[in-house]
Amino acid sequence: MRCAVRFPLSLPVVLSTDQEEFDAATVNVSASGVLFHTDRRVTTGAQIGFSLRMPSTILGTPRDVLVHCSGRVVRCFPNQPGFHTAATIDEYRFADQ
């Protein structure tokens, strides 16, 4: 059962783990988590960091909003091509604009 409404939103991101950084894209976003499309398997339980530039047109704000997030991977499963990686958002902060 979902805890929050998910919004389909495709945004480019760079995911950071303890081992590496790599490009990904969001599939959907909620207040508590994100589903990413990745080109590699990410270990369940891995701590990750990423930043989302939320478009002003979606938020209804005068300009885009940059949000720095940290969380952990809760599952990763094959989705051709690549993988879907689901992660919680444990902490976030808005960047100074």
Disulfide bonds with the S-S distance in Angstrom:
none
